[in-house]
Amino acid sequence: KLQFLYFIVTMTKHVNDDELSDTSSVASILSYGMRPSGVKEHAVGVAGGSLILINTVVGGGISLVATPYAVKCLGLGSFLVCELLFGIFSTISLVMLGRVCTAANSFNLKHLAEELIGKWAGIATSFAIGLNNFFVVIAFLQIGFDVCDALFNDTASPFVIAGVACLILPIANFAHIDKIEPLAFGCTLLWLSFVVLMMVNFFVALNRNHLATHSDWEWSASFVDVILGKGLPAINLTWTVQFNATPLFGSLTPRTRKSMSAVSSVMSMTAMGLYMTYGMGTYRYYGSEIKDDIMKSINPDKNGKGLEWGHWSVMLAEGLLGTSAMGTIPFFLIESRNMVHDAITDKKFDTKTRFVETASMVAVAYAVAYLVSDLSVIIALIGVFPANVIAWILPGLLVVRLAERDDNIVSNSSSIAADTAAPPPPSFPKSSKKYGYALLAWAATLAPLGLISMFR
């Protein structure tokens, strides 16, 4: 444990800003400065890599807001089945993505898309990641509004959050997230503390027989509500970790298919267990009272059930959730700005341009969060559009295209003279295409259902 903490604290010291200029992600948030190229200075083993990736997918915070709402939309039994399915497909996606990275010798998702699919795919990847992170910023601001409503009043909340946005602006104006890595570690601890508090609350309520009665919760919603409701998009966004995984794979030691598969499997199974446990615990406690934002359920002054220990515990939960959400915003905002800028132009930032773009994004995010009070709408937007592209469509296309490319190389290699032929890239079995098609079929199922859910 001490070695892992030392690794967290020290690995940001040798990062070169230029090498992070086009990284994929908030990967670098909770990978603590890991270079996307997989430089050995930042090498990490299978155990450490698994912990980092779990921390990334769960510790980003939006998952902890979306999961309880997903259980309410689906019902407990349907939620557990869906989590199992998403865990399986996530494992397939990550394992195959690791094999693509190895075969193509690249650990940057955008570069992989450009090389194997086309320049347009690289631009689409940048937009998808940028859009995903920007929607997360809006969701966190909405959480901030809900927390302020609980601590102050509805009239004061817009001014308080506006003040917080002004404080966020200079932090988000940094060129790269490595400048504020310690803040990421602190926010992650706050998120995890919130989860621990909620689970302890569940067990205390279980002991006191204070859980929701059977009439207040259900094993499954109706078939139509399960298929066409907002539960599936809510789960979908919690599994969007592929753009975080690629730079991490590049930093594994040993960097082999076996190690990448191990990290992928451990992360998926652990995250699935955490989501199931946390979702079941919150749902069995609050039942049908779960709102689109868990803060509304926690606060008894807003018709919520509260927590088992009275007002002080409610204030603690709101403080943990609100502080960590506001503190995490700069990371998502920096990466959103960088990815969108990179998709639009090849020109590097100057100080003035970066400030204008950052200020504009903060202003737009604040306006949307203020005007759209229903967090479930933002959750559905993330789960329908960028999540499907990042988690399923892009990995599926990469697998199919690389399998086709290597198949062509093998079929044409006999016509090339042995003394002049360059060594072919690592073999990527043609049989892998079936996994790519499975991911594309999964996305083709989720996308239209999620789109319909936005209008219900």
SEZA-566406 format. One record per residue (C-alpha): residue in one letter; x, y, z. Coordinates in nm, 4 decimals. Each point is the difference from the previous one (the first is absolute). Layout:
residues N
   kolgu          u          v          w
       A          X          Y          Z
...
This chain:
residues 456
   kolgu          u          v          w
       K     0.0000     0.0000     0.0000
       L     0.2845     0.2376     0.0826
       Q     0.1620    -0.0726    -0.3361
       F    -0.3266     0.0779    -0.1792
       L    -0.0397     0.3301     0.1873
       Y     0.3605     0.0882    -0.0799
       F    -0.0721    -0.0809    -0.3634
       I    -0.3007     0.2351     0.0043
       V     0.1903     0.2875     0.1584
       T     0.3180    -0.0223    -0.2079
       M    -0.1090    -0.0918    -0.3489
       T    -0.1117     0.3550    -0.0895
       K     0.3471     0.1462     0.0469
       H     0.1458    -0.1002    -0.3344
       V    -0.2877     0.0694    -0.2341
       N     0.0676     0.2135    -0.3042
       D    -0.2894     0.2317    -0.0884
       D     0.0480    -0.0471    -0.3734
       E    -0.0465    -0.3742     0.0304
       L    -0.3395     0.0515     0.1637
       S    -0.1278     0.2511    -0.2515
       D    -0.2162    -0.2505    -0.1869
       T    -0.0590    -0.2687     0.2568
       S    -0.3234    -0.1845     0.0028
       S    -0.1580     0.0878     0.3109
       V    -0.0674     0.0431     0.3459
       A     0.2041    -0.3209    -0.0104
       S     0.2783     0.2099     0.0986
       I    -0.2116     0.1406     0.2890
       L    -0.0008    -0.3026     0.2133
       S     0.2925    -0.1691    -0.1676
       Y     0.1938     0.2755     0.1749
       G     0.1989     0.1394    -0.2888
       M     0.0526    -0.3205    -0.1920
       R     0.1368     0.0655    -0.3465
       P    -0.2222    -0.1238    -0.2802
       S     0.3028    -0.1347    -0.1839
       G     0.0685    -0.2456     0.2790
       V     0.3415     0.1311     0.0986
       K     0.1767    -0.2416     0.2332
       E     0.0655     0.2730     0.2565
       H    -0.3678    -0.0349     0.0922
       A    -0.0285    -0.3773    -0.0262
       V    -0.2555    -0.1723     0.2206
       G    -0.0786    -0.3654     0.0640
       V    -0.3252    -0.1869    -0.0477
       A    -0.1192     0.0589     0.3571
       G     0.0763     0.3714    -0.0080
       G    -0.1464     0.0361    -0.3490
       S    -0.3208    -0.1707     0.1090
       L    -0.0315     0.2312     0.3007
       I     0.0570     0.3089    -0.2136
       L    -0.2580    -0.1031    -0.2595
       I    -0.2563    -0.0883     0.2680
       N     0.0689     0.3358     0.1616
       T    -0.0504     0.1717    -0.3331
       V    -0.3348    -0.1555    -0.0900
       V    -0.1510     0.0166     0.3491
       G     0.1871     0.2963     0.1477
       G    -0.1016     0.2421    -0.2713
       G    -0.3177     0.0509     0.2004
       I    -0.2671     0.0109    -0.2687
       S    -0.0388    -0.3779     0.0366
       L    -0.0992     0.0414     0.3638
       V    -0.2783     0.2370    -0.0996
       A    -0.1267    -0.1991    -0.2989
       T    -0.0020    -0.3465     0.1604
       P    -0.2756     0.0536     0.2639
       Y    -0.2193     0.1665    -0.2630
       A     0.0565    -0.2957    -0.2347
       V    -0.1222    -0.2433     0.2677
       K    -0.3155     0.2040     0.0488
       C    -0.0706     0.0011    -0.3750
       L     0.0646    -0.3725    -0.0481
       G    -0.0922    -0.1650     0.3289
       L     0.2506    -0.1945     0.2089
       G    -0.0017    -0.3313    -0.1878
       S     0.0134     0.1576    -0.3454
       F     0.2778     0.2303     0.1178
       L     0.2138    -0.2935     0.1159
       V    -0.0524    -0.1832    -0.3311
       C     0.0872     0.3135    -0.2002
       E     0.3135     0.0609     0.2056
       L     0.1081    -0.3561    -0.0707
       L    -0.0508     0.0488    -0.3744
       F     0.1852     0.3318    -0.0006
       G     0.2837    -0.1552     0.2002
       I     0.0371    -0.2788    -0.2568
       F    -0.0050     0.2357    -0.2983
       S     0.2372     0.2399     0.1751
       T     0.2465    -0.2845     0.0528
       I    -0.0214    -0.0936    -0.3679
       S     0.0449     0.3633    -0.1039
       L     0.3049     0.0579     0.2208
       V     0.1684    -0.3328    -0.0761
       M    -0.0360     0.0523    -0.3741
       L     0.1104     0.3619     0.0301
       G     0.3166    -0.1175     0.1743
       R     0.0689    -0.2398    -0.2854
       V    -0.0569     0.2779    -0.2519
       C     0.2468     0.2234     0.1871
       T     0.2605    -0.2765     0.0014
       A    -0.0422    -0.0919    -0.3659
       A    -0.0001     0.3635    -0.1178
       N     0.2723     0.0992     0.2505
       S    -0.1947     0.3085     0.1017
       F    -0.1580     0.0934     0.3327
       N    -0.1904     0.3127    -0.0968
       L    -0.3650    -0.0524    -0.0905
       K    -0.0158     0.2925    -0.2412
       H     0.3136    -0.1091    -0.1842
       L    -0.1318    -0.3550    -0.0240
       A    -0.3249     0.1272    -0.1522
       E     0.1887     0.2122    -0.2548
       E     0.2378    -0.2799    -0.0972
       L    -0.2488    -0.2847    -0.0315
       I    -0.3230     0.1745    -0.1017
       G     0.0838     0.3444    -0.1347
       K     0.0585     0.3598     0.0975
       W    -0.3717     0.0558     0.0436
       A    -0.0043    -0.2702     0.2687
       G     0.2734     0.1800     0.1918
       I    -0.2031     0.3209    -0.0130
       A    -0.3151    -0.1863     0.1070
       T     0.1911    -0.1564     0.2897
       S     0.1204     0.3397     0.1201
       F    -0.3534     0.1400    -0.0219
       A    -0.1491    -0.3004     0.1807
       I     0.2484     0.0237     0.2867
       G    -0.0364     0.3776     0.0157
       L    -0.3795    -0.0219    -0.0026
       N    -0.0009    -0.2746     0.2626
       N     0.2140     0.2080     0.2352
       F    -0.1976     0.3193    -0.0629
       F    -0.3303    -0.1709     0.0861
       V     0.1630    -0.1317     0.3177
       V     0.0940     0.3591     0.0912
       I    -0.3651     0.1017    -0.0424
       A    -0.1126    -0.2934     0.2149
       F     0.2432     0.0965     0.2767
       L    -0.1221     0.3598    -0.0079
       Q    -0.3560    -0.1283     0.0338
       I     0.1112    -0.1985     0.3048
       G     0.1520     0.3230     0.1311
       F    -0.3353     0.1763    -0.0403
       D    -0.1753    -0.2783     0.1911
       V     0.2556     0.0111     0.2813
       C    -0.0301     0.3783     0.0259
       D    -0.3787    -0.0267     0.0082
       A     0.0397    -0.2267     0.3009
       L     0.2582     0.2128     0.1790
       F    -0.1393     0.3439    -0.0838
       N    -0.3158     0.0658    -0.1978
       D    -0.1204    -0.0026    -0.3582
       T     0.0546     0.3751    -0.0394
       A     0.3629    -0.0020     0.1146
       S     0.1075    -0.3109    -0.1960
       P     0.0558     0.1678    -0.3408
       F     0.2272     0.2602     0.1564
       V     0.1948    -0.2543     0.2050
       I     0.0588    -0.2274    -0.3002
       A     0.0910     0.3036    -0.2138
       G     0.2636     0.0852     0.2600
       V     0.1269    -0.3575    -0.0053
       A     0.0153     0.0127    -0.3808
       C     0.2147     0.3135     0.0230
       L     0.2359    -0.1861     0.2335
       I     0.0084    -0.2992    -0.2352
       L     0.0871     0.2138    -0.3043
       P     0.3675     0.0739     0.0820
       I     0.0568    -0.3655     0.0964
       A    -0.1642    -0.1271    -0.3179
       N     0.2098     0.2444    -0.2028
       F     0.3116    -0.2123     0.0491
       A     0.1235    -0.1536    -0.3238
       H     0.0088    -0.3543     0.1367
       I    -0.1358    -0.1891     0.2950
       D     0.3406    -0.1056     0.1322
       K     0.0243     0.3430     0.1646
       I    -0.2795    -0.0872     0.2419
       E     0.0506    -0.3734     0.0537
       P    -0.0046     0.0230     0.3845
       L    -0.3520     0.1421    -0.0208
       A    -0.1097    -0.3136    -0.1852
       F     0.1277    -0.2228     0.2761
       G    -0.1845     0.2058     0.2627
       C    -0.3268    -0.0065    -0.1945
       T     0.0257    -0.3743    -0.0451
       L     0.0353    -0.0484     0.3751
       L    -0.3123     0.2120     0.0498
       W    -0.1984    -0.2083    -0.2512
       L     0.1089    -0.3224     0.1639
       S    -0.0831     0.1399     0.3457
       F    -0.3500     0.0780    -0.1259
       V    -0.0434    -0.3592    -0.1204
       V     0.1200    -0.1364     0.3343
       L    -0.2421     0.2291     0.1844
       M    -0.2932    -0.1146    -0.2137
       M     0.0813    -0.3692     0.0428
       V     0.0442     0.0322     0.3772
       N    -0.3358     0.1786     0.0053
       F    -0.1552    -0.2990    -0.1810
       F     0.1313    -0.2535     0.2520
       V    -0.1054     0.2147     0.2963
       A    -0.3494     0.0308    -0.1498
       L    -0.0059    -0.3751    -0.0617
       N     0.0825    -0.0608     0.3665
       R    -0.2687     0.2456     0.1100
       N    -0.2543    -0.1364    -0.2486
       H    -0.0250     0.3424    -0.1643
       L     0.0323    -0.1109    -0.3617
       A    -0.2694     0.0847    -0.2506
       T    -0.3037    -0.2241     0.0242
       H    -0.0714    -0.2450    -0.2797
       S    -0.2746     0.2275    -0.1303
       D     0.2611     0.2761    -0.0510
       W     0.2294    -0.1981    -0.2292
       E    -0.0348    -0.2609    -0.2738
       W     0.2023    -0.2783    -0.1575
       S    -0.0662     0.1234    -0.3501
       A    -0.1712     0.2842    -0.1756
       S    -0.2295    -0.0808    -0.2903
       F     0.1663    -0.1365    -0.3124
       V    -0.0658     0.3248    -0.1874
       D     0.1498     0.2105     0.2807
       V     0.3064    -0.2247     0.0175
       I     0.0630     0.0121    -0.3750
       L    -0.1055     0.3573    -0.0747
       G     0.0663     0.1736     0.3325
       K     0.3036     0.2000     0.1090
       G     0.1470    -0.2865     0.2013
       L     0.2079    -0.1486    -0.2843
       P     0.1606     0.3340    -0.1007
       A     0.0760     0.0655     0.3679
       I     0.1858    -0.3322     0.0281
       N     0.1654     0.0512    -0.3374
       L     0.1751     0.3206     0.1043
       T     0.1455    -0.1692     0.3094
       W     0.1947    -0.2429    -0.2213
       T     0.1650     0.2587    -0.2246
       V     0.3619    -0.0705     0.0907
       Q     0.1546    -0.1008    -0.3338
       F     0.1679     0.3354    -0.0641
       N     0.1529    -0.0232     0.3475
       A     0.1276    -0.3517    -0.0568
       T     0.2137     0.0549    -0.3100
       P     0.2733     0.2163     0.1600
       L    -0.0067    -0.2249     0.3052
       F     0.0636    -0.3076    -0.2154
       G     0.3067     0.1759    -0.1382
       S     0.1447     0.0333     0.3483
       L    -0.0462    -0.3598     0.1157
       T     0.2978    -0.2134     0.0933
       P     0.0102    -0.2501    -0.1514
       R    -0.1868     0.1521    -0.2934
       T    -0.1493    -0.3166    -0.1438
       R    -0.3393    -0.1178    -0.1156
       K    -0.0234    -0.2116     0.3127
       S     0.0634     0.2947     0.2346
       M    -0.2460     0.2240    -0.1862
       S    -0.2645    -0.2720     0.0076
       A     0.0595    -0.0490     0.3721
       V    -0.0411     0.3713     0.0727
       S    -0.3132     0.0142    -0.2181
       S    -0.1615    -0.2993     0.1689
       V     0.0854     0.1083     0.3552
       M    -0.1274     0.3546    -0.0649
       S    -0.3274    -0.1148    -0.1583
       M    -0.0807    -0.2609     0.2638
       T     0.0919     0.2313     0.2897
       A    -0.1922     0.2972    -0.1415
       M    -0.2992    -0.2261    -0.0626
       G     0.0092    -0.1167     0.3611
       L     0.0296     0.3547     0.1307
       Y    -0.2857     0.1255    -0.2168
       M    -0.2238    -0.2895     0.1007
       T     0.0735     0.0419     0.3702
       Y    -0.0301     0.3794     0.0028
       G    -0.3091     0.0006    -0.2217
       M    -0.1725    -0.2710     0.2028
       G     0.0849     0.1701     0.3307
       T    -0.1316     0.3428    -0.0988
       Y    -0.3106    -0.1402    -0.1675
       R    -0.0935    -0.2269     0.2895
       Y     0.0328     0.2945     0.2362
       Y    -0.1804     0.2708    -0.1990
       G    -0.2214    -0.2142    -0.2227
       S    -0.2220     0.2021    -0.2313
       E     0.1170     0.3230     0.1685
       I     0.3256    -0.0035    -0.1991
       K     0.0175     0.3124    -0.2126
       D     0.2025     0.0739    -0.3152
       D     0.2641     0.1490     0.2339
       I     0.0701    -0.2029     0.3128
       M     0.0455     0.3272     0.1917
       K    -0.3734     0.0637    -0.0265
       S    -0.0649    -0.3339     0.1691
       I     0.2527     0.0612     0.2751
       N    -0.1328     0.3418     0.0996
       P    -0.3125    -0.0247     0.2242
       D    -0.0692     0.3719    -0.0516
       K    -0.0666    -0.0797    -0.3668
       N    -0.2399    -0.2873     0.0702
       G     0.2842    -0.2498     0.0169
       K     0.0347    -0.2808     0.2510
       G     0.3308     0.1221     0.1433
       L     0.2542    -0.2288     0.1682
       E    -0.0040    -0.2100     0.3164
       W     0.1991     0.2370     0.2220
       G    -0.1921     0.3210    -0.0325
       H     0.0768     0.3433    -0.1409
       W     0.3782    -0.0065     0.0496
       S     0.0373    -0.3083    -0.2189
       V    -0.2099     0.1618    -0.2726
       M     0.2243     0.3063     0.0086
       L     0.3084    -0.2235    -0.0151
       A    -0.1319    -0.1927    -0.3015
       E    -0.0927     0.3205    -0.1808
       G     0.3387     0.1505     0.0793
       L     0.1872    -0.3053    -0.1292
       L    -0.2047    -0.0218    -0.3181
       G    -0.0079     0.3738    -0.0726
       T     0.3690     0.0661     0.0701
       S     0.1194    -0.2955    -0.2022
       A    -0.2292     0.0879    -0.2915
       M     0.1174     0.3605    -0.0125
       G     0.3633    -0.1045     0.0415
       T    -0.0224    -0.2525    -0.2829
       I    -0.1465     0.2473    -0.2509
       P     0.3353     0.1554    -0.1065
       F     0.1348    -0.3390    -0.1131
       F    -0.2949    -0.0802    -0.2220
       L    -0.0107     0.3591    -0.1256
       I     0.3690     0.0108    -0.0933
       E    -0.0204    -0.3268    -0.1909
       S    -0.3278     0.0993    -0.1666
       R     0.1487     0.3283    -0.1174
       N     0.3214    -0.1627    -0.1223
       M    -0.1744    -0.2798    -0.1883
       V    -0.2525     0.2295    -0.1710
       H     0.2752     0.2488    -0.0905
       D     0.2092    -0.2840    -0.1404
       A    -0.2929    -0.1224    -0.2086
       I    -0.0662     0.3434    -0.1492
       T     0.3520     0.1240    -0.0689
       D     0.3614    -0.1149    -0.0024
       K     0.1167     0.3343     0.1385
       K     0.1442    -0.0044     0.3502
       F    -0.1516     0.2083     0.2764
       D     0.1200     0.3466     0.0771
       T    -0.0816     0.1434     0.3414
       K    -0.2781     0.2271    -0.1236
       T    -0.1726    -0.2681    -0.2090
       R     0.0120    -0.2496     0.2836
       F    -0.1569     0.2472     0.2437
       V    -0.2775     0.0967    -0.2430
       E    -0.0862    -0.3632    -0.0715
       T     0.0087    -0.0937     0.3679
       A    -0.2148     0.2966     0.1065
       S    -0.2501    -0.0718    -0.2774
       M    -0.0351    -0.3633     0.1033
       V    -0.0438     0.0935     0.3669
       A    -0.2696     0.2520    -0.0917
       V    -0.1891    -0.2436    -0.2262
       A     0.0217    -0.2825     0.2549
       Y    -0.1286     0.2284     0.2755
       A    -0.2900     0.1224    -0.2151
       V    -0.1065    -0.3534    -0.0978
       A     0.0288    -0.1265     0.3596
       Y    -0.2124     0.2926     0.1206
       L    -0.2668    -0.0325    -0.2695
       V    -0.0222    -0.3819    -0.0085
       S    -0.0845    -0.1034     0.3538
       D    -0.0692    -0.3652    -0.0894
       L     0.3297    -0.1861     0.0401
       S    -0.1469    -0.3095    -0.1639
       V    -0.0016     0.1840    -0.3352
       I     0.3762     0.0590     0.0182
       I     0.0593    -0.3574     0.1163
       A    -0.1959    -0.1284    -0.3006
       L     0.1910     0.2304    -0.2377
       I     0.3341    -0.1346     0.1190
       G    -0.1210    -0.3579    -0.0097
       V    -0.1487     0.0247    -0.3492
       F     0.2556     0.1922    -0.2043
       P     0.3646     0.0178     0.1157
       A    -0.0167    -0.3118     0.2190
       N    -0.1075    -0.2261    -0.2867
       V     0.2702     0.1391    -0.2293
       I     0.2816    -0.0296     0.2541
       A    -0.0933    -0.3266     0.1707
       W    -0.1355    -0.2156    -0.2830
       I     0.0003     0.1471    -0.3525
       L     0.3624     0.1133    -0.0178
       P     0.1520    -0.3161     0.1564
       G    -0.2225    -0.2132    -0.2256
       L     0.1089     0.1846    -0.3143
       L     0.3665    -0.0148     0.1015
       V    -0.0177    -0.3772     0.0481
       V    -0.1731    -0.0574    -0.3343
       R     0.2322     0.2289    -0.1981
       L     0.3196    -0.1381     0.1542
       A    -0.1108    -0.3579    -0.0624
       E    -0.0718     0.0866    -0.3633
       R     0.3332     0.1812    -0.0367
       D     0.2072    -0.2843     0.1410
       D    -0.1929    -0.2513    -0.2082
       N     0.0925     0.1968    -0.3133
       I     0.3633     0.0173     0.1091
       V     0.0155    -0.3764     0.0455
       S    -0.1717    -0.0722    -0.3313
       N     0.2355     0.2318    -0.1921
       S     0.3223    -0.0921     0.1780
       S     0.0797    -0.2913    -0.2324
       S     0.0430     0.2383    -0.2948
       I     0.2658     0.2048     0.1795
       A     0.3614    -0.1051    -0.0271
       A     0.1360    -0.1213     0.3310
       D     0.3205     0.2043    -0.0220
       T    -0.1811     0.3274    -0.0583
       A    -0.3132    -0.0459     0.2064
       A    -0.0332     0.1924     0.3257
       P    -0.1105    -0.2061     0.3012
       P    -0.3802     0.0006     0.0226
       P    -0.1702     0.1477     0.3061
       P    -0.1073    -0.2358     0.2804
       S    -0.2637    -0.2456    -0.1151
       F    -0.3601     0.0853     0.0817
       P    -0.2201    -0.3054    -0.0584
       K    -0.2816     0.0349    -0.2496
       S    -0.2197    -0.1889     0.2456
       S     0.0118     0.3080     0.2265
       K    -0.2463     0.1704    -0.2345
       K    -0.2878    -0.1818     0.1677
       Y     0.0729     0.1911     0.3221
       G     0.0081     0.3271    -0.1906
       Y    -0.3353    -0.0769    -0.1590
       A    -0.1402    -0.0961     0.3413
       L     0.1003     0.3413     0.1400
       L    -0.1533     0.1776    -0.2993
       A    -0.3218    -0.2004     0.0395
       W    -0.0090     0.0908     0.3706
       A     0.0330     0.3695    -0.0901
       A    -0.2630    -0.0336    -0.2735
       T    -0.2375    -0.1338     0.2664
       L     0.0743     0.2571     0.2694
       A     0.0125     0.3158    -0.2134
       P    -0.3574     0.0021    -0.1387
       L    -0.1478    -0.1150     0.3318
       G     0.1857     0.2770     0.1810
       L    -0.1091     0.2554    -0.2580
       I    -0.3629    -0.0977     0.0506
       S     0.0404     0.0235     0.3778
       M     0.0905     0.3682    -0.0265
       F    -0.3493     0.0792    -0.1271
       R    -0.1940    -0.2051     0.2566
